Amino acid sequence: MRDDVLLTPELLLRAYQAGIFPMSEARHSETLFWVDPERRGIMPLDGLHVSRSLRKAIRRNDDYHVSINTEFNAVVEGCANRAETWINDELRQLYFELHIAGFAHSLEIWMDGRLAGGIFGVGIGGAFFGESMFSARTNGSKLAMVFLVDRLREAGYTLFDTQFITDHLASLGAIEVARADYRAALARALTQRANFAAAPLAEPHDVLQRITQTS
């Protein structure tokens, strides 16, 4: 479904609540289009798959540290800095405005004082719309996903929308659901309350313990 639009942050929030989201053809494209997939990717918050090697990486907490909403623009740039991207300048500005307004959030993984990976997305009610993630070091995006899923659970979210599903997301437990099932879950999640920034930063051993209890 394609329709060139001039988006505002308010319109973007309404679109997410209606179950659609915008994309661009490329970084330097000047147009956007709406997307409403027949099959929607979601990450079940109680179904994260964590491999043995990733568990070991989580335990090596001297090798990394986690932050939230510290370098939002840098995370978005990391996600857009690839040969093919759907994030153009207009979307970058819109997400920044949603971040300032308290709707868009980032989670960062740091190694040796530099960003090693991160994820950003938009939170409305109990729904979190994951937009993109990147990895600049081994396990950077995987660690970000683990800590994000834990944060969403602890903060009261009930729906983690990944929009599409990739092999990488599937390996971590993401699944596809029909559009009707997604919209039913979205409607329920939008009536709930969650606060991304309120939950304290989780300690790695607490994250691993909760993963064990839910996996």
C-alpha positions, 0 to 999 in steps of 0.5 A: 500500500503506497501513498506519499505523505507529509508526516508529523509525529502526531500522524505517525503515532496514530498510524502505529495505533492503527497497525501501519508504519512508514518506510522509505525506499532508500536513505536519500529517497524523498518519499515515504509509503505505508506498510500493512503486512499480511503477516506481522513479525512479533517477539513473544516476551516470554519466548526469547531464545538465548543460545549457550554462547549468548548466555556466556556473553551475557555473563561476561558483564565486564566486557560491556555495559548497557544504557537506555536513551543515552545516544538515541540519534547514534543508534538510529544512525547505526541502524541506517548506516548500511548499504540498503536502508528504509530510514531516510532523513525525514524519518530520522527527524520524526523519530528524534521528535518522538524521542524528545516527546517521550515516545521513541526509545533506544537501548545501547550496548557499549564495549571499550567506550564505543557503541557496540550495538543498539535497538530503537523503537516507539512505545505506545501504551503496552505496545512497543514497535521495534524499528531497527537494530544494529551491531558493530561488535560481535553479539552487539545486537543480540545483547541489545535484544536480550536486555530490551526484551527483559526491560519491556517485560519489567516495564509492563509491555505486552506486545513487542512488534518487530514488523517483519521477521528475519532469520536473525530475529527468528533465531532469537524467537520471533514469530509471524502472526496473521494481520487480524491476530496482530491487530487484536493483540495491538488493540489489547496492548494499547489499553494498557500502561507501560513506562520504558524509562521507569524500569531500572537497568537490569543486572546481567544475572537478574536477566539470565534468571528471568530468561531461565524462568520464561524460556 
